[in-house]
Amino acid sequence: QVQLVESGGGLVQAGGSLRLSCVASESIFSINVMAWYRQAPGKQREFVALLTTGGSANYADSLRGRFTISRDNAKNTVYLQMNNLKPEDTAVYYCNTAGPIGTYWGQGTQVTVSS
């Protein structure tokens, strides 16, 4: 069973930046896709960004240019750098992995952007 633990959320003013981290309990980046999702109050969970096993990144169209996903294989950690944050980015951000070893979710980390 893979465990994913997110951190780095918090309260930030509009225009600010945050970097979220997701630590995986095993070395899975060469096997499974890693991704970030978010869920705002009263809304469905939505895709934010993903990294393929080969290291290619894909983003939700509305977030491309402000958010960057990356990984550190040695630390089993995936990052989400979020710049120029807006109040509408307020949500719980979840780390996800999917692929041959299964699908797993982290517990989420709250990001709140004040105007």
N, C-alpha and C positions, 0 to 999 in steps of 0.2 A: 504494500500500500504506500503510494507516494504521498508525502505531506508537503504542502505549500504554505509558507508563512509570509504574509505581507507586512510591510512596515513603511513608515515615511509619510503617512497622511497627517493632516492637521488643518489648522485655520490659516488662511492666507488672504491678503487683500487682492482685489482685482489688479491684474497686471503683474503679479508676482509669479514665482516659480516654486515647484516642488519636485522632488525625485522620489518615486516609490521604488521599493525593493521587494523582490519575491525570492525567497530562498527555498530551493527544493531539497528534499531529504536524500535524494539520490542523483546520480549523474545521468540525466535523461535527455539533455539537449540534442544529442545526436540521434535520438530515437523518436522523440515526441515534439510536436509543435508547442511552442509556448505563446501565451496570449494574455492580454488584459481586456477585461470587460468592466462596465460600470453600470450602476443602477441608481437612478435618481428617485426621490420620494414620489410614489404614485405612478411610476413609469416602469416599463419593462427593461430588463437587463439588455444592454447594447454592447456591441463589439467596439473596441477601441483600437487595438493594434495586435499584430502577431509577428513572431519570428519563426521561419521555417527551420528545419533541421540543418539546412545549408547556410543559414544566417541571413536569408533575405527577409526584409521587413515589408509588411503591408499595414495600411492604416485606414480607418474610417475616413471617408472623403472630407467630412467637415472638420477633422482634426489634423489632417496632414499639414505639416509646416509648423505646428505648435508643439506637437508631442513627438517624442523619439523613443523607440524601444531598442534596448541593447541587452547584451548578456556578458557575463564573466564566467567562462566555463570552469575555471579553477575554483571559483567560489560557489558554483551551482546556483548562481543568482541572475535573475532577470530584472532589468530596471525599466522604469517608465519616467522619462524626463518630461515634465510638463511646464511649458513657458507661456507667458502672457495669459495667465489664467483668467477666466471669466466666471461670473456668478452661475451661469448655466453649466459649468463644469462640476458644480457641487453634486456629489454622489458618493456612494460606496464603491470603491474600486476593487475588483477581484482578479486574482491571478488564476490562470487556467492552463492545464496541459491536456493534450489530446493526441492519441496515436496508438501504436501497437501495444503499449503497456497499459492502456486504459485512459479514462478521462477523470481528472481530479480538479477540485476547486480549493482555493484558499478561503480563509474566513472573512476576508475583506478588510479594507482600511478606509476610514472616512476622510474625504476631502471636502472642505467647506471653503468657498470663496466668497468673501464679503465685498459688497459694492462700495 
